[in-house]
Amino acid sequence: MVQRNINIDAEVWSALKIKATAMNKNVRELAGEILAEFIRTNKIRIPKNPKAIIVAAGPGKRLMPLTKDEPKCILDINGKTLLQRQIEIFKECGIEDIVVVRGHKKNAINYPGLKYFYNADYQTNNILESIFCAESEMNGEFVVTYSDIWFDKSV
C-alpha cells in the first residue's frame, strides 16, 4: 500500500469519520477505498494541452500612484511580480500555453513565450470585454484568471 496526503475540507472529513466509525473502519482507509472506487468507476480525464488566459488590461486605479507607470500585475512583491508567480504556477501544473490580455501600459507586460492580445478600449469597457479579446484562444480546455490574484499550485 502506498500512502499519500490529500487535502479534504473539515466538513467532508467529519462525514467520513462518522461513516468510518459506523462501519468500524479507519477513516483514512475508508477515504482511500472511496477514492479508489471512484477512479475505477469513473473515467478520469486529464486535459490535453490546457491553456491559461490571464486578463491584465485594467489600469488598477485603486493602487494609484503605484500603477501610474505599470500594470498592477507587474508590481514587485518580494522579488517577483504577481504575473511571474501565476506563469510559474501554471507551468508547474503542465499549462504551457499562456495567453495574456493587455491594456493599461501594455508594453510593460512582456514575458517571453506567451501569447498577447490587446484590449484597446480597456478604459471604458469591462473584464468580460477583455476576455473576449482572446476569444480565438478559447478552444479546448482553458482556465481564465485575473492577473492580480495571488494563488498557489493547490488552487
VMD Tcl script that draws the C-alpha trace (Angstrom):
set ca {
  {0.00 0.00 0.00}
  {1.29 3.47 -0.91}
  {0.26 6.34 1.30}
  {-0.10 9.89 0.00}
  {-1.59 13.01 1.51}
  {-4.62 14.74 0.04}
  {-6.49 17.80 1.25}
  {-10.08 17.26 2.41}
  {-12.16 20.06 3.91}
  {-13.32 19.76 7.53}
  {-16.98 19.09 6.71}
  {-16.15 16.17 4.39}
  {-13.63 14.80 6.90}
  {-16.28 14.89 9.66}
  {-18.75 13.00 7.46}
  {-16.04 10.43 6.65}
  {-15.29 9.98 10.36}
  {-18.95 9.33 11.15}
  {-19.28 6.83 8.29}
  {-15.96 5.11 9.16}
  {-16.99 4.76 12.82}
  {-20.34 3.25 11.81}
  {-18.50 0.77 9.56}
  {-15.84 0.07 12.19}
  {-13.09 1.27 9.81}
  {-10.16 3.66 9.90}
  {-11.18 7.00 8.34}
  {-8.08 7.13 6.08}
  {-8.71 3.60 4.89}
  {-12.35 4.44 4.08}
  {-11.31 7.60 2.23}
  {-8.84 5.55 0.19}
  {-11.50 2.96 -0.64}
  {-13.95 5.65 -1.77}
  {-11.32 7.33 -3.94}
  {-10.19 4.01 -5.46}
  {-13.79 3.08 -6.28}
  {-14.38 6.49 -7.86}
  {-11.31 6.09 -10.06}
  {-12.34 2.55 -11.08}
  {-15.91 3.50 -11.98}
  {-15.38 6.95 -13.50}
  {-13.22 7.81 -16.45}
  {-10.63 10.20 -15.09}
  {-9.66 12.50 -17.93}
  {-6.51 14.57 -17.93}
  {-6.93 17.58 -20.21}
  {-4.69 17.67 -23.26}
  {-2.84 20.90 -23.87}
  {-4.75 23.04 -21.36}
  {-4.42 26.77 -21.76}
  {-4.47 29.76 -19.38}
  {-5.93 33.13 -20.31}
  {-4.85 35.89 -17.96}
  {-6.66 39.24 -18.01}
  {-4.19 42.05 -17.35}
  {-5.81 45.04 -19.07}
  {-7.15 47.24 -16.28}
  {-5.45 50.40 -15.03}
  {-5.52 49.41 -11.34}
  {-6.96 52.76 -10.28}
  {-7.26 51.78 -6.62}
  {-3.49 51.29 -6.44}
  {-2.56 54.67 -7.88}
  {0.09 56.08 -7.82}
  {1.79 52.65 -7.83}
  {0.10 51.74 -11.10}
  {0.61 55.05 -12.87}
  {3.55 53.73 -14.91}
  {2.99 49.98 -14.79}
  {0.11 47.50 -14.51}
  {-0.58 46.11 -11.05}
  {0.26 42.56 -12.17}
  {3.92 43.54 -12.58}
  {4.33 45.33 -9.27}
  {7.22 43.69 -7.42}
  {6.19 41.73 -4.33}
  {9.12 40.12 -2.53}
  {11.21 39.88 -5.68}
  {8.56 38.63 -8.12}
  {5.54 40.05 -9.86}
  {2.08 38.57 -9.47}
  {2.15 37.68 -13.16}
  {5.50 35.88 -12.79}
  {4.06 33.85 -9.93}
  {0.99 32.90 -11.99}
  {3.11 31.91 -15.01}
  {5.34 29.72 -12.83}
  {2.38 28.00 -11.18}
  {0.64 27.33 -14.49}
  {3.83 25.81 -15.87}
  {4.25 23.66 -12.73}
  {0.73 22.36 -13.41}
  {1.58 21.50 -17.03}
  {-0.03 24.54 -18.60}
  {2.47 25.86 -21.12}
  {0.07 27.69 -23.46}
  {-0.40 31.02 -21.67}
  {-2.30 33.97 -23.12}
  {-2.29 37.48 -21.64}
  {-4.80 40.19 -22.50}
  {-3.06 43.54 -22.04}
  {-4.42 47.08 -21.87}
  {-3.01 49.69 -19.48}
  {0.74 50.16 -20.14}
  {0.64 47.10 -22.41}
  {4.34 47.23 -23.33}
  {5.33 46.83 -19.68}
  {3.94 43.27 -19.77}
  {6.41 41.39 -21.90}
  {7.33 37.88 -20.80}
  {8.87 35.55 -23.40}
  {6.92 32.54 -24.64}
  {3.44 33.97 -24.01}
  {0.73 34.98 -26.49}
  {-0.60 38.50 -26.20}
  {-3.85 40.23 -27.10}
  {-4.68 43.89 -26.64}
  {-7.87 45.48 -25.38}
  {-7.58 48.95 -26.92}
  {-10.76 50.06 -25.15}
  {-9.77 48.85 -21.66}
  {-10.58 52.22 -20.04}
  {-14.26 52.19 -20.98}
  {-15.26 48.54 -21.03}
  {-15.17 45.68 -18.54}
  {-13.29 42.46 -17.82}
  {-15.63 40.41 -19.99}
  {-14.68 42.54 -22.99}
  {-11.02 41.91 -22.18}
  {-11.61 38.16 -22.01}
  {-13.27 38.22 -25.42}
  {-10.20 39.88 -26.92}
  {-8.71 36.37 -26.66}
  {-11.83 34.60 -27.97}
  {-9.82 32.88 -30.71}
  {-7.86 31.09 -27.94}
  {-10.99 29.71 -26.27}
  {-10.84 26.25 -27.72}
  {-10.18 23.02 -25.90}
  {-9.58 23.16 -22.15}
  {-8.69 26.53 -20.64}
  {-8.77 28.48 -17.42}
  {-9.33 32.23 -17.18}
  {-7.94 34.29 -14.32}
  {-7.28 37.90 -13.43}
  {-3.65 38.94 -13.34}
  {-3.87 40.40 -9.84}
  {-4.81 37.26 -7.94}
  {-2.20 35.58 -5.74}
  {-2.79 31.83 -5.67}
  {-0.71 28.73 -5.14}
  {-0.39 25.45 -7.01}
  {-3.08 23.67 -4.97}
  {-5.71 26.00 -6.44}
}
mol new
graphics top color blue
foreach p $ca { graphics top sphere $p radius 0.5 }
foreach p [lrange $ca 0 end-1] q [lrange $ca 1 end] { graphics top cylinder $p $q radius 0.2 }
display resetview
